[in-house]
Amino acid sequence: MSIGLQRGTVQILPYDPQWAHEYEFEKQRLMTALGNTIIAIEHVGSTSVPGLAAKPLIDIVAAIDSFERLPAIIHALTAMGYEHMPERISNERAFFPKGPQQRRTHHLSFVLQGSDAWRQTITFRDYLRQHPERRNAYAVLKQQLASAHADDRYAYTAAKHDFIEQTLQLALLDAVRT
């Protein structure tokens, strides 16, 4: 299996084209289970960027029109093997991991359609897809941070914050120019 990572750990692997197939398979399962509840669904995170080394976890973001739909979503997701973690639900995002803690395989987030969380996630992914030099710089940073924080995913994620913010600013500048 080309995906899976122990909860809380960091391991960066070379890009694997199988990740896109894993996403497509899971997307179909989610669309079948949740139907019209999902307005849009996207493969995000490093596994969605061809050529980018990544943690072998499939990150998915789904847009919904209201968090009032969460009780029905939670019921469907737990039947599909996703974990309901009430502490990982906020006003902006509802997060659901899939797979046992020893081998998480998917990270699924629900956000509101048109929200900053939706736009920023997609913008970051698209910028890395369109700018190989930025993608490569991100890969180097991720490798360095994975070495420094192999058993502390929170520290690893926090240390990427400035790079992500700078990339979003570059994307905004590109949008203004065009």
Phi, psi and omega in degrees: 000136185269001180231156175128139182202140179296138180305134176087349182261166179230126173216128181253126180245156175300153180306139179233117180302340179297336180301322179296322178292320177300318178298310183302319179298313181292323177302314180298319178298316180294317181295323178294317183285326188249349174048233185287356178296325181270123178277319179209153179216138185220146170278122183230186181077179187294331179293348180268359184250105180307133178089353184265126173297148187205162165292139183281059177234135179272113178267131181229138173238135179235135178265135175231165183268347181197140175286353175295344179278352187302320181304316178291322178297314181301316180300313181294318183293319180296327176292337180266001178098005176277149181264131174274117179239090184307328180291348180256021176246125179232187177291342185253334189206142170242121187250135180224115174274157177236144179101158179294160181302332179287343182201072174297141182242329184224147170237117183244127177240137172254132178227165178283141178304132177078002182286165175301321180300318178294307184299315183293320179298314181290319180298315180299311179303311183296323179295317179295323178295325185268348184230088183303328180294323178287320176302314182293322177296322178294320179299316179298313179301314181299319179297316179298315182291325178296322177294321182282333188228043185302331182245022181217083184297328179296316178295318178302311181295316180299323182289343177274350188306309183298319179298316180296315179298318178296321179294320177296323176294319177298319178296320178296317178298319177299318181295323180292323182290334184260000000 
